[in-house]
Amino acid sequence: MDGAFPPVGCLLAPPPPARSVRLQFAQQKAEAADLERQLWVAQALLVAARSRIKGFSGATEAFASRKCSEERCALEAELEEQRMHSEALRRSEAAAADEALAAAAESRRLGEEMAEASRQVALLIGGPEGGEVARLRADLASAGAASERLGGQLREVLSRRGTLETQLRGLGAEASSEAAAAALLRKRLDEKGCHLSQARSLARSHVEDLQRRVNSLDTQLTSGLGLEEESGGLFQASGGSQLGGSPDDAGGSCPAAGHGGGFLCDDWLSAGR
């Protein structure tokens, strides 16, 4: 810093331009005039339509009049809306002008304050406090250098942070893919476990069915053996009661002995079993 200060005029900002507001206001004026012309044209068309429909029936004339009245009301409403919008733009333009005047006054005040501050600084530099000002400038320069150094360190840290964030995103993507693979494997294991449970249940039901069949066959076999023993006892008893007869009547113990001999008796015994 060489002690030079910018001129006061450079610190005075110009008032904000209101050209855009004026252009919008002019455009709204033109639109309002256009709508007014359309209203006059609609009124002229209404008069012409009324003169043309004098020969028509009263219903046709009423319909045409109502239609024209609706169009006229719509145009008047649109014109009123444009007028209200134009009035709002006019108020906005006035407010912008007031703000511009206030900004100009504030700029002049700030310029005067800046000029006074520049004068005070010049007095300090030229007076006995010049050494203090030089020392403050040196401190400011050293502080600026330290700030630059810290800024470099901060940029380096931010660069490392970006690298670490990139690595973190990569690790997150890998973790997500591994989690998806683990979920898929868990789903497959659950499906296999479900199939294994179904197979185990089917095998258990099959074993129980076989056990029931074995028990049923055992019961049937036991019943058949009992019937066979009972039939053998009856056969021996009937044979002993007829020992005094002729040998040709030995088949008399069979209920069908007189109707075919021992073949029918064997059938009867088989049926008993």
PLY file of the C-alpha trace (Angstrom):
ply
format ascii 1.0
element vertex 273
property float x
property float y
property float z
element edge 272
property int vertex1
property int vertex2
end_header
0.00 0.00 0.00
1.43 3.37 -1.06
-1.00 5.58 0.84
-3.02 6.60 -2.25
-6.82 6.46 -1.90
-9.39 6.25 -4.68
-11.24 9.44 -5.53
-14.50 10.08 -3.85
-16.42 10.01 -7.14
-15.51 6.34 -7.66
-17.31 5.42 -4.46
-20.58 7.05 -5.51
-22.81 4.46 -7.15
-25.28 5.78 -9.75
-28.96 5.44 -8.93
-30.59 2.28 -10.27
-32.11 2.84 -13.75
-35.90 2.70 -14.06
-35.88 2.13 -17.83
-37.28 -1.42 -17.53
-40.18 -0.17 -15.41
-40.90 2.60 -17.92
-40.77 0.12 -20.80
-43.23 -2.17 -19.02
-45.49 0.77 -18.28
-45.39 1.87 -21.93
-46.10 -1.68 -23.05
-49.07 -1.92 -20.68
-50.31 1.43 -21.99
-50.12 0.15 -25.55
-51.97 -3.04 -24.58
-54.66 -1.00 -22.81
-55.06 1.20 -25.89
-55.28 -1.90 -28.07
-57.95 -3.38 -25.81
-59.85 -0.10 -25.91
-59.73 -0.17 -29.71
-60.99 -3.74 -29.63
-63.83 -2.61 -27.36
-64.79 0.14 -29.79
-64.64 -2.35 -32.67
-66.83 -4.77 -30.71
-69.33 -1.97 -30.02
-69.36 -1.08 -33.71
-69.88 -4.73 -34.59
-72.69 -4.86 -32.02
-74.41 -1.87 -33.61
-73.96 -3.38 -37.08
-75.24 -6.75 -35.87
-78.27 -5.12 -34.30
-79.03 -3.33 -37.57
-78.66 -6.60 -39.50
-80.80 -8.75 -37.23
-83.83 -6.46 -37.20
-85.51 -8.81 -39.67
-84.86 -11.88 -37.57
-87.07 -13.23 -34.81
-86.97 -11.87 -31.28
-85.17 -14.98 -29.97
-82.35 -14.62 -32.50
-81.98 -10.94 -31.68
-81.89 -11.68 -27.95
-79.23 -14.37 -28.46
-77.06 -12.08 -30.59
-77.50 -9.23 -28.12
-76.59 -11.48 -25.21
-73.54 -12.79 -27.06
-72.35 -9.28 -27.86
-73.01 -8.19 -24.29
-70.93 -11.10 -22.99
-68.07 -10.20 -25.33
-68.34 -6.56 -24.31
-68.30 -7.49 -20.60
-65.27 -9.71 -21.16
-63.44 -6.94 -23.02
-64.36 -4.40 -20.35
-63.10 -6.75 -17.62
-59.85 -7.31 -19.49
-59.49 -3.56 -20.03
-60.09 -2.93 -16.33
-57.47 -5.54 -15.46
-54.98 -3.86 -17.80
-55.77 -0.49 -16.23
-55.20 -1.88 -12.75
-51.93 -3.44 -13.90
-50.87 -0.14 -15.44
-51.70 1.65 -12.21
-49.60 -0.87 -10.29
-46.72 -0.30 -12.70
-47.11 3.44 -12.27
-46.91 3.06 -8.51
-43.87 0.78 -8.89
-42.19 3.37 -11.09
-42.86 6.09 -8.53
-41.49 3.89 -5.75
-38.40 3.12 -7.85
-37.86 6.83 -8.46
-38.15 7.52 -4.72
-35.67 4.73 -4.01
-33.30 6.15 -6.62
-33.47 9.58 -4.99
-32.87 8.03 -1.56
-29.94 6.02 -2.94
-28.44 9.15 -4.49
-28.74 11.01 -1.17
-27.16 8.07 0.66
-24.37 7.94 -1.92
-23.66 11.64 -1.42
-23.60 11.15 2.34
-21.20 8.21 2.05
-19.00 10.23 -0.30
-18.78 13.04 2.22
-17.92 10.56 4.97
-15.27 8.95 2.76
-13.75 12.33 1.98
-13.59 13.13 5.68
-11.98 9.75 6.39
-9.42 10.33 3.62
-8.59 13.72 5.10
-8.14 12.18 8.55
-5.86 9.46 7.13
-3.79 12.05 5.30
-3.40 13.99 8.54
-2.33 10.83 10.35
0.25 9.98 7.69
1.70 13.48 7.68
1.68 13.87 11.49
3.68 12.27 14.29
1.47 9.17 14.08
3.00 8.25 10.68
5.29 5.65 12.27
2.30 3.96 13.87
0.52 3.88 10.53
3.60 2.32 8.89
3.74 -0.31 11.58
0.05 -1.06 11.08
0.65 -1.40 7.34
3.51 -3.84 7.98
1.28 -5.85 10.31
-1.41 -5.85 7.67
1.05 -7.10 5.03
2.27 -9.90 7.32
-1.31 -10.81 8.12
-2.05 -10.95 4.37
0.94 -13.27 3.82
-0.21 -15.51 6.67
-3.69 -15.52 5.19
-2.29 -16.59 1.80
-0.31 -19.39 3.45
-3.35 -20.59 5.38
-5.40 -20.39 2.20
-2.91 -22.69 0.45
-3.08 -25.15 3.32
-6.87 -24.99 3.23
-6.93 -25.70 -0.51
-4.63 -28.69 0.03
-6.89 -30.00 2.80
-9.94 -29.55 0.59
-8.21 -31.45 -2.22
-7.42 -34.31 0.14
-10.97 -34.20 1.39
-12.25 -34.57 -2.18
-9.99 -37.61 -2.69
-11.19 -39.14 0.56
-14.82 -38.49 -0.36
-14.27 -40.20 -3.72
-12.73 -43.20 -1.97
-15.60 -43.21 0.52
-18.16 -43.23 -2.30
-16.30 -46.15 -3.91
-16.29 -48.06 -0.64
-19.97 -47.28 -0.18
-20.73 -48.65 -3.66
-18.73 -51.80 -2.90
-20.53 -52.20 0.42
-23.88 -51.78 -1.32
-23.00 -54.42 -3.92
-21.78 -56.79 -1.20
-24.95 -56.18 0.80
-27.04 -56.92 -2.31
-25.06 -60.13 -2.93
-25.48 -61.13 0.73
-29.22 -60.46 0.52
-29.45 -62.57 -2.65
-27.47 -65.39 -0.98
-29.68 -65.16 2.11
-32.76 -65.35 -0.11
-31.40 -68.43 -1.87
-30.56 -70.04 1.47
-34.09 -69.29 2.68
-35.53 -70.83 -0.49
-33.33 -73.92 -0.08
-34.33 -74.16 3.59
-37.99 -73.92 2.57
-37.51 -76.68 -0.03
-35.63 -78.79 2.55
-38.44 -78.32 5.06
-40.99 -79.34 2.44
-38.93 -82.43 1.53
-38.54 -83.32 5.22
-42.28 -82.92 5.78
-43.03 -85.04 2.70
-40.59 -87.75 3.87
-42.12 -87.71 7.35
-45.64 -88.08 5.93
-44.40 -90.89 3.64
-42.79 -92.70 6.59
-45.97 -92.31 8.63
-48.00 -93.66 5.69
-45.65 -96.65 5.41
-45.92 -97.22 9.16
-49.71 -97.18 8.93
-49.58 -99.65 6.04
-47.20 -101.94 7.98
-49.50 -101.80 11.01
-52.52 -102.53 8.81
-50.76 -105.45 7.13
-49.64 -106.75 10.52
-53.20 -106.56 11.80
-54.54 -108.29 8.69
-51.85 -110.99 8.96
-52.64 -111.59 12.62
-56.36 -111.78 11.85
-55.69 -114.19 8.95
-53.57 -116.50 11.09
-56.27 -116.59 13.77
-58.93 -117.45 11.19
-56.70 -120.16 9.71
-56.12 -121.77 13.10
-59.85 -121.63 13.85
-60.69 -123.16 10.47
-58.13 -125.96 11.03
-59.67 -126.79 14.41
-63.15 -126.98 12.92
-61.90 -129.22 10.12
-60.26 -131.63 12.57
-63.38 -131.74 14.72
-65.65 -132.57 11.79
-63.23 -135.25 10.55
-63.13 -137.01 13.96
-66.93 -137.21 14.19
-67.15 -139.21 10.92
-64.36 -141.80 11.52
-66.93 -144.67 11.53
-68.03 -144.04 7.91
-66.63 -145.44 4.68
-63.34 -144.19 3.25
-65.20 -142.81 0.27
-67.09 -140.46 2.62
-63.91 -138.90 4.01
-64.68 -135.64 2.22
-67.94 -135.30 4.09
-66.38 -132.80 6.46
-66.46 -130.18 3.72
-69.82 -128.52 3.28
-69.59 -129.08 -0.45
-68.42 -132.72 -0.27
-71.53 -134.08 -1.93
-71.29 -131.52 -4.73
-67.85 -131.94 -6.18
-65.47 -133.45 -3.67
-62.21 -132.06 -2.30
-61.76 -129.22 -4.87
-64.72 -127.32 -3.48
-63.50 -128.04 0.03
-60.13 -126.48 -0.78
-61.97 -123.41 -2.09
-63.92 -123.19 1.14
-60.72 -123.40 3.22
-59.10 -120.73 1.07
-62.10 -118.49 1.60
-61.84 -119.09 5.35
-58.26 -117.96 5.31
0 1
1 2
2 3
3 4
4 5
5 6
6 7
7 8
8 9
9 10
10 11
11 12
12 13
13 14
14 15
15 16
16 17
17 18
18 19
19 20
20 21
21 22
22 23
23 24
24 25
25 26
26 27
27 28
28 29
29 30
30 31
31 32
32 33
33 34
34 35
35 36
36 37
37 38
38 39
39 40
40 41
41 42
42 43
43 44
44 45
45 46
46 47
47 48
48 49
49 50
50 51
51 52
52 53
53 54
54 55
55 56
56 57
57 58
58 59
59 60
60 61
61 62
62 63
63 64
64 65
65 66
66 67
67 68
68 69
69 70
70 71
71 72
72 73
73 74
74 75
75 76
76 77
77 78
78 79
79 80
80 81
81 82
82 83
83 84
84 85
85 86
86 87
87 88
88 89
89 90
90 91
91 92
92 93
93 94
94 95
95 96
96 97
97 98
98 99
99 100
100 101
101 102
102 103
103 104
104 105
105 106
106 107
107 108
108 109
109 110
110 111
111 112
112 113
113 114
114 115
115 116
116 117
117 118
118 119
119 120
120 121
121 122
122 123
123 124
124 125
125 126
126 127
127 128
128 129
129 130
130 131
131 132
132 133
133 134
134 135
135 136
136 137
137 138
138 139
139 140
140 141
141 142
142 143
143 144
144 145
145 146
146 147
147 148
148 149
149 150
150 151
151 152
152 153
153 154
154 155
155 156
156 157
157 158
158 159
159 160
160 161
161 162
162 163
163 164
164 165
165 166
166 167
167 168
168 169
169 170
170 171
171 172
172 173
173 174
174 175
175 176
176 177
177 178
178 179
179 180
180 181
181 182
182 183
183 184
184 185
185 186
186 187
187 188
188 189
189 190
190 191
191 192
192 193
193 194
194 195
195 196
196 197
197 198
198 199
199 200
200 201
201 202
202 203
203 204
204 205
205 206
206 207
207 208
208 209
209 210
210 211
211 212
212 213
213 214
214 215
215 216
216 217
217 218
218 219
219 220
220 221
221 222
222 223
223 224
224 225
225 226
226 227
227 228
228 229
229 230
230 231
231 232
232 233
233 234
234 235
235 236
236 237
237 238
238 239
239 240
240 241
241 242
242 243
243 244
244 245
245 246
246 247
247 248
248 249
249 250
250 251
251 252
252 253
253 254
254 255
255 256
256 257
257 258
258 259
259 260
260 261
261 262
262 263
263 264
264 265
265 266
266 267
267 268
268 269
269 270
270 271
271 272
